[in-house]
Amino acid sequence: MTTRNGFRFTPYEAPEQTPFDKLFDIFQELITHTSGDFDEAIDWLRELDKEYELTDEEYTIDDFIEDLKAKGYIREEFEDGGGQMGEEGTDGKEGEGNGTISITAKMERIIRQRALDQIFGKLKRSGAGNHKTGKSGQGDEHTGDMREYRYGDGLEHISMTESLKNAQINHGIGNFSLSEDDLVVEDTQYKAQMSTVLMIDISHSMILYGEDRITPAKKVAMALAELITTRYPKDTLDILVFGNDAWPISIKELPYLKVGPYHTNTVAGLQLAMDMLRRKRNTNKQIFMITDGKPSCLRMPDGHYYKNSVGLDDFIIEKCYNMARQARKLHIPITTFMIAEDPYLMKFIRHFTEANKGKAFFTGLKGLGEMIFEDYENNRRKRLK
């Protein structure tokens, strides 16, 4: 077992994989842990190679890096004399000076998909919008357009008239045959149904005492983003982070997310989350909050910060309770995923949840993703009936 900066890796064996695929699987995990820092991830990979002999003379780490470039997963940029950055080979020759390597949008998408596969398993798109409802009128709307059948389409959406017509054209009338390639589906349009804001605590305590809490939180965020954009494309997901202040981030920024030397301004995060949801036309709104549970900071009207890291400050937590009550008045439930196990923090979260009439899961780090996924699905079924 190798331990470095609080991360632990055990021997890894992947049978029947190419040398590239074996390294790529490990690289994806490393690039997530290092928040998109390619150089640090490769340093880790070289260390693991020394200990577990992942490569040989026929295929080295340098070969792997060249393959990453060739496959479009990384890009190398060089700074010219004027301080401008350009990609390698854009002018028919390599740039001069020190180059920097970063991951591409293609690699970012691969990382999100990996997080989804790791946490939720391989989700297959089913018919009727992938949700069950208690009454008609809440499902998908037919557009009148036709498309070819895809695995997972419900039988009720197959247009038999068009499918039989295709069968006659493709196979003739005399010897009738109907195959999957003949099937035609009446396309549907997803209705906007759920607006979610995901809050992620990036205070220093998320990596305190050698416990990496931010990487599991980051993986959950990437997986949830991938789930919603691929399976529920008319749902909306906004993501914000909160430390001393709170600010929104894009899905694209998730792989690079790091903690900072911050306290925890939970109130600022909740204020921003509610502001985001007020602008949504959708009536089904919710807040998911991933935190280690200890609010320790407020920004005062004059701009200075009120901070207290010792225990739970009554002034700060009362502000948190007020925000929970405001969200309740706006019919916005807050689901808190508490990833610390301190009894006094758990007690605070219980009172906070009671003020909002929301929910709380005291998960630790184990099962965090599965719980968030299950709660998202349950909320959709409950609120869309």
Secondary structure, 3 states (H helix, E strand, C coil): CEEECCEEECCCCCCCCCHHHHHHHHHHHHHHHCCCCHHHHHHHHHHHHHHHCCCECCECHHHHHHHHHHCCCEEEEEECCCCCEEECCCCCCCCCCCEEEEECHHHHHHHHHHHHHHHHCCCCCCCHHHCCCCCCCCCCEEEEEEEECCCCCCHHHECHHHHHHHHHHHHCCCCCCCCHHHCEEEEEECCCCCEEEEEEECCHHHHHHHCCCHHHHHHHHHHHHHHHHHHCCCCEEEEEEECCCEEEECHHHHHHCCCCCCCCCHHHHHHHHHHHHHCCCCCCEEEEEEECCCCCEEECCCCCEEECCCCCCHHHHHHHHHHHHHHHHCCCCEEEEECCCCHHHHHHHHHHHHHHCCEEEECCCCCHHHHHHHHHHHHHHHHCC
